[in-house]
Structure formats: structure tokens, C-alpha cells
């Protein structure tokens, strides 16, 4: 009961931390917009309050360079708010630019330059949102695949029969505890070395090429130490998309002995 309560509290704390981080990120965005707007109209603000000491020539030229600063909030909005956030902040930025283009700028084609920059900046913000969406989708898929892989391997590890997954390069990708008990640890080694202590694939025994081509195979094999196994092999697509062989090894030596004993009694 205490453990369950601790888990609930930990989960609640994580949600609160995530909410706090989200609110903090959203708070940064209006600060960026305010800063960029003040910078964009700094020359006019200096004239309004008559701060002669701050009257710098840089703030009275063509504002194409000043507008570059607005890339920061637009890209940031695309990152935290995705495509919708980038579009909204781009429209807000356009509203900020309009008074200068219509009422203040003495330079030629101020509206055309402003519109061109807004389109380019908005496109960059939208692309940032798209990339962010794809990245998160990829992360979610990878997490889901890892979860499904863990569930699948959990089932295989609990099986009484030995289970081995072998890649098309003959390398062992997975063995369950039952397989380890009978043959030892073998992940990373070649299956022919692991199972038969051979230096190359045994064509008389190996069914791997046929199984990878889609054939389900079933056979019995007696090892040199007298152990007899019923082997069932079928194609298996691993989580990296590679077609492998999944084989189960069931020890049937006792069945063989029982059959032999029964035959002897009959005779």
C-alpha cells in the first residue's frame, strides 16, 4: 500500500514538473516578442522620449536587418507550439511590422520587403514545427516498439522450451533462459558455433536460408552428447525490420527413451 502511494506521489510530482516547464516555455515566447518589438521600434522610442544619448544611426536605417531578430520567437514558437504556434507568432510578427511599413518607413517598397521576410520566416517556423512533430512521432514509435519488444521477449523468456532468434548473418540475437540452461549464453556468436561447435554453417542441418525465405521447418536433431530435440523454426521479423529465424528447442530425449522402452516391452 505504501509503495502504491509513493508511486502515485512520484507520478503527481512528474506531472507538476512537466506543467511547470511547459508554463515556463510559454512565458519565454511573449518576452521574446516584446524584446524584438522594442528593438524594432527603438529609434522611434528614442525620439519619443528624447533620449539624445541613445540616438544611434543603426536604429534609423532600413530595418531588414532588425527584422532578422524576429526569427528567434518564430522558430521558438515552431519548436514548442509546432506548426500552429509558428503560424500564430508569424501573424503577430506581421502585425508588428505593419505600422512601420504603412506609416513610418521612408524607404522604397517597405511593404514588399516586410511581406517577403514574413513569408520566409514563417516558412522556417513551420518547418521547425514539422520536424519537431516528426521527431516526437519517431520517439513515440521507438518507445512503443521497445515496449512491445520487451513484452514479446518477456513471453519468450518464460517459455519452458528453449528459444533462439538467429539473424540472416547466422549471428544469435536472443536466447531465453531455457536455452542458456541447455547450451550456455550465445548472444552475438554464430549459431553453428554456438549449437554445434562448427566453424562454418552445416548445410545438412541448417534450415536458416529456407526459413528466412518464408518456410516453416520442423525436425528432430540428436546432438553428440545424446540429447535429442524437436526443433520448430519459423520466420520472424525483428524490431529493426530484419527477417530472422525464431526456433524453439524441445528436449524429447525422455520421449525417445519411453518409446524405446515401450517397444522393448512389446517385443
C-alpha positions as CSV (number, residue, x, y, z in Angstrom):
1,X,0.0,0.0,0.0
2,X,2.8,2.4,0.9
3,X,4.6,1.5,-2.3
4,X,1.5,2.3,-4.3
5,X,1.1,5.7,-2.5
6,X,4.8,6.5,-3.2
7,X,4.3,5.7,-6.9
8,X,1.2,8.0,-7.1
9,X,3.1,10.8,-5.4
10,X,6.0,10.4,-7.8
11,X,3.7,10.4,-10.8
12,X,2.0,13.5,-9.5
13,X,5.3,15.3,-9.0
14,X,6.4,14.4,-12.5
15,X,3.2,15.9,-13.9
16,X,3.7,19.0,-11.9
17,X,7.3,19.4,-13.1
18,X,6.2,18.9,-16.7
19,X,3.4,21.5,-16.3
20,X,5.9,24.0,-14.7
21,X,8.3,23.5,-17.6
22,X,5.6,23.9,-20.1
23,X,4.4,27.2,-18.5
24,X,7.9,28.5,-18.3
25,X,8.5,27.8,-22.0
26,X,5.2,29.6,-22.9
27,X,6.3,32.6,-20.8
28,X,9.5,32.9,-22.7
29,X,7.7,33.5,-26.0
30,X,5.9,36.8,-25.2
31,X,9.1,38.0,-23.6
32,X,10.9,37.4,-26.9
33,X,8.2,39.1,-28.9
34,X,8.2,42.2,-26.6
35,X,12.0,42.4,-26.7
36,X,12.1,42.1,-30.5
37,X,9.3,44.7,-30.9
38,X,11.1,47.2,-28.6
39,X,14.3,46.7,-30.6
40,X,12.5,47.1,-33.9
41,X,10.9,50.4,-32.8
42,X,13.8,51.6,-30.6
43,X,14.6,54.5,-32.9
44,X,11.0,55.8,-32.6
45,X,11.0,55.3,-28.8
46,X,14.3,57.3,-28.5
47,X,12.7,60.2,-30.5
48,X,9.5,60.0,-28.4
49,X,11.3,60.3,-25.0
50,X,14.1,62.5,-26.5
51,X,17.0,60.4,-25.3
52,X,19.6,62.1,-27.4
53,X,22.4,59.9,-25.9
54,X,20.8,56.8,-27.3
55,X,20.2,58.2,-30.8
56,X,22.3,55.8,-32.8
57,X,22.3,55.7,-36.6
58,X,21.8,52.0,-36.6
59,X,18.2,52.3,-35.5
60,X,17.3,54.7,-38.3
61,X,18.4,52.7,-41.3
62,X,16.5,50.2,-43.4
63,X,15.0,47.7,-40.9
64,X,15.6,44.5,-42.9
65,X,18.4,43.5,-40.5
66,X,16.3,44.4,-37.5
67,X,13.6,42.1,-38.7
68,X,16.0,39.1,-38.5
69,X,15.7,39.2,-34.8
70,X,12.1,38.0,-35.1
71,X,13.3,34.7,-36.4
72,X,14.0,33.8,-32.7
73,X,10.4,33.9,-31.5
74,X,9.0,32.4,-34.7
75,X,11.4,29.4,-34.6
76,X,10.9,29.0,-30.9
77,X,7.1,29.0,-31.4
78,X,7.5,26.3,-34.1
79,X,9.6,24.3,-31.6
80,X,7.2,24.5,-28.6
81,X,3.9,25.1,-30.4
82,X,4.5,23.2,-33.6
83,X,3.0,24.4,-36.9
84,X,0.1,26.1,-35.2
85,X,2.4,28.1,-32.9
86,X,4.6,29.1,-35.7
87,X,1.7,30.4,-37.8
88,X,0.2,32.4,-34.9
89,X,3.5,34.1,-34.0
90,X,4.2,34.8,-37.7
91,X,0.9,36.6,-37.9
92,X,1.6,38.5,-34.7
93,X,5.0,39.5,-36.2
94,X,3.2,40.7,-39.3
95,X,1.0,42.9,-37.2
96,X,4.2,44.3,-35.5
97,X,5.7,45.2,-38.9
98,X,2.6,46.9,-40.5
99,X,2.8,50.3,-38.7
100,X,6.3,50.8,-39.9
101,X,5.6,49.7,-43.4
102,X,2.5,51.9,-43.8
103,X,3.3,54.9,-41.6
104,X,6.9,55.3,-40.7
105,X,9.4,53.9,-43.2
106,X,10.7,56.5,-45.7
107,X,12.4,53.8,-47.8
108,X,11.1,52.3,-51.1
109,X,8.9,49.2,-51.1
110,X,8.8,48.7,-47.3
111,X,5.6,46.6,-47.5
112,X,7.1,44.3,-50.2
113,X,10.3,43.7,-48.1
114,X,8.3,43.2,-45.0
115,X,6.0,40.6,-46.6
116,X,8.9,38.8,-48.2
117,X,10.7,38.4,-44.8
118,X,7.4,37.3,-43.1
119,X,6.9,34.6,-45.6
120,X,10.5,33.3,-45.3
121,X,10.5,33.5,-41.5
122,X,7.0,31.8,-41.3
123,X,8.2,29.0,-43.6
124,X,11.2,28.4,-41.4
125,X,9.0,28.3,-38.3
126,X,6.5,25.9,-39.9
127,X,9.4,23.6,-41.0
128,X,10.7,23.7,-37.4
129,X,7.2,22.6,-36.2
130,X,7.0,19.8,-38.8
131,X,10.5,18.5,-37.9
132,X,9.6,18.6,-34.2
133,X,6.4,16.7,-34.8
134,X,8.2,14.0,-36.8
135,X,10.9,13.8,-34.2
136,X,8.3,13.3,-31.4
137,X,6.3,10.8,-33.5
138,X,9.5,8.8,-34.1
139,X,10.3,8.9,-30.4
140,X,6.8,7.6,-29.6
141,X,7.1,4.8,-32.1
142,X,10.5,3.8,-30.8
143,X,9.2,3.8,-27.3
144,X,6.2,1.7,-28.4
145,X,8.4,-0.7,-30.2
146,X,10.7,-1.1,-27.2
147,X,7.6,-1.8,-25.0
148,X,6.3,-4.4,-27.5
149,X,9.7,-5.9,-27.8
150,X,10.0,-6.2,-24.0
151,X,6.6,-7.8,-23.8
152,X,7.4,-10.3,-26.6
153,X,10.8,-11.2,-25.0
154,X,9.1,-11.5,-21.6
155,X,6.9,-14.2,-23.0
156,X,9.8,-16.0,-24.7
157,X,11.9,-15.8,-21.6
158,X,9.1,-17.5,-19.6
159,X,8.8,-20.4,-22.0
160,X,9.8,-23.9,-20.8
161,X,11.2,-24.7,-24.3
162,X,14.5,-23.2,-25.5
163,X,14.1,-20.2,-27.8
164,X,16.7,-18.8,-30.1
165,X,16.5,-16.0,-32.6
166,X,19.1,-16.0,-35.4
167,X,19.8,-13.3,-37.9
168,X,20.5,-13.9,-41.6
169,X,24.2,-13.5,-40.9
170,X,23.9,-16.6,-38.6
171,X,24.5,-14.5,-35.5
172,X,22.4,-15.2,-32.4
173,X,20.3,-12.3,-31.4
174,X,18.4,-13.7,-28.5
175,X,18.3,-16.8,-26.3
176,X,15.9,-17.4,-23.4
177,X,16.9,-18.8,-20.0
178,X,15.9,-22.4,-21.0
179,X,18.2,-22.2,-24.0
180,X,21.0,-20.8,-21.8
181,X,20.5,-23.7,-19.3
182,X,21.0,-26.3,-22.0
183,X,23.5,-24.6,-24.3
184,X,25.0,-21.7,-22.4
185,X,25.0,-18.0,-23.3
186,X,25.3,-17.4,-27.0
187,X,24.1,-13.9,-28.0
188,X,26.5,-12.4,-30.5
189,X,28.0,-15.7,-31.5
190,X,27.3,-17.7,-34.7
191,X,24.6,-20.3,-34.4
192,X,26.7,-23.1,-35.9
193,X,29.5,-22.4,-33.4
194,X,27.0,-22.0,-30.5
195,X,24.9,-25.1,-31.2
196,X,27.3,-27.5,-33.0
197,X,30.8,-26.1,-32.3
198,X,31.4,-25.8,-36.1
199,X,33.5,-23.1,-37.9
200,X,31.0,-22.8,-40.8
201,X,27.3,-23.4,-41.4
202,X,26.4,-27.0,-41.7
203,X,24.3,-27.3,-44.9
204,X,23.0,-30.7,-43.9
205,X,21.4,-29.4,-40.7
206,X,20.9,-25.7,-41.2
207,X,17.4,-24.6,-42.3
208,X,18.1,-20.8,-41.8
209,X,18.1,-19.8,-45.5
210,X,14.9,-21.6,-46.2
211,X,13.2,-20.2,-43.1
212,X,14.2,-16.6,-43.9
213,X,12.6,-17.2,-47.3
214,X,9.3,-17.9,-45.6
215,X,9.4,-21.7,-45.0
216,X,8.3,-23.1,-41.6
217,X,10.5,-26.1,-40.8
218,X,10.2,-28.8,-38.2
219,X,12.7,-31.6,-37.5
220,X,14.4,-33.7,-34.8
221,X,18.1,-33.5,-34.1
222,X,20.3,-35.5,-31.8
223,X,23.5,-33.9,-30.5
224,X,26.7,-35.6,-30.0
225,X,26.1,-35.9,-26.3
226,X,22.9,-37.9,-26.9
227,X,20.4,-35.1,-26.3
228,X,17.5,-35.1,-28.8
229,X,15.5,-32.0,-29.5
230,X,12.4,-31.4,-31.6
231,X,13.1,-28.1,-33.4
232,X,10.4,-25.8,-34.8
233,X,11.7,-22.9,-36.8
234,X,9.7,-20.1,-38.5
235,X,10.3,-16.6,-40.0
236,X,10.4,-13.7,-37.5
237,X,10.7,-10.0,-38.3
238,X,12.8,-8.4,-35.6
239,X,12.2,-4.9,-34.4
240,X,14.8,-3.5,-36.7
241,X,12.9,-4.9,-39.7
242,X,15.3,-7.7,-40.4
243,X,13.8,-11.1,-41.2
244,X,15.3,-13.7,-38.8
245,X,14.7,-17.2,-37.7
246,X,12.9,-17.9,-34.5
247,X,13.4,-21.5,-33.4
248,X,12.2,-23.5,-30.3
249,X,14.1,-26.4,-28.9
250,X,12.1,-29.0,-27.0
251,X,14.1,-31.8,-25.3
252,X,12.4,-35.1,-26.3
253,X,15.1,-37.4,-25.1
254,X,12.7,-38.7,-22.4
255,X,10.1,-39.3,-25.1
256,X,12.6,-41.3,-27.1
257,X,13.5,-43.4,-24.1
258,X,9.9,-44.0,-23.2
259,X,9.2,-45.1,-26.8
260,X,12.2,-47.3,-26.9
261,X,11.3,-48.9,-23.5
262,X,7.7,-49.4,-24.7
263,X,9.0,-51.1,-27.9
264,X,11.3,-53.4,-25.9
265,X,8.4,-54.4,-23.6
266,X,6.2,-55.1,-26.6
267,X,8.8,-57.3,-28.1
